[in-house]
Amino acid sequence: DINSFYASCEEIRNSSLKGKPHAVIMTDQDNNNITKGVVATCSYEAKELGVQSAMPLYKALELCPNLILNAVDKKFYNEISDSVMKILEGYSNTLEQASIDEAYLDCTDKFSSFSSTSNNLMVIEEYAQEIKKSIKEKCGGLLTSIGVASTKSVAKIASDYQKPDGLTIVPMDELKDFLNRLEVERISGIGTKTQRILKKEMNINTIGELAN
């Protein structure tokens, strides 16, 4: 998962944005005249002030009057995404791109040639850190969060667990303990309506409770 992808792309071409609250806006207006639209994504500095994806621009500006705005530039973002995916192809036996800023990798057969250590978890951590390092160095400082698990659904949850710039490894024998305590909405596909039904009507707040 590439962290705050659109906003991070804007920082690649304008380094002065780093460390500042800024947002990419879905709008038909140009950068010099953005007065309406919806937040596509924003920097972590803006998130700390309450700005969120899918938020109307007027609401974002109420929360952060100094918010720096950029109009969505999908062509540029796709170019950056393609560069990342080419890097990932080199590290994977199988690559499944899930979106412009997410992908699933099966790297099982790659591990054997990567490290001589017999400690499997150590190899996995070294390999994941190597992927993060390669993307950061070759793609303008992009930060990624990686989740490693025995299933795609748990890997997705793990990739969201320690953002930004995170790495979470979930060994098979620790999978249930890892999931049991997490909020039920961490499962991909459980949105606002389903979350409300589970929590308010069924009193199911965690993944462990849902499993039971």
Secondary structure, 3 states (H helix, E strand, C coil): CECCHHHHHHHHHCHHHCCCCEEEEECCCCHHHCCCCEEEEECHHHHCCCCCCCCEHHHHHHHCCCCEEEECCHHHHHHHHHHHHHHHHHHCCEEEEEECCEEEEECHHHHHHCCCCCCHHHHHHHHHHHHHHHHHHHCCCCCECEEECCCHHHHHHHHCCCCCCCEEECCHHHHHHHHHCCEHHHCCCCCHHHHHHHHHHCCCCEHHHHHC
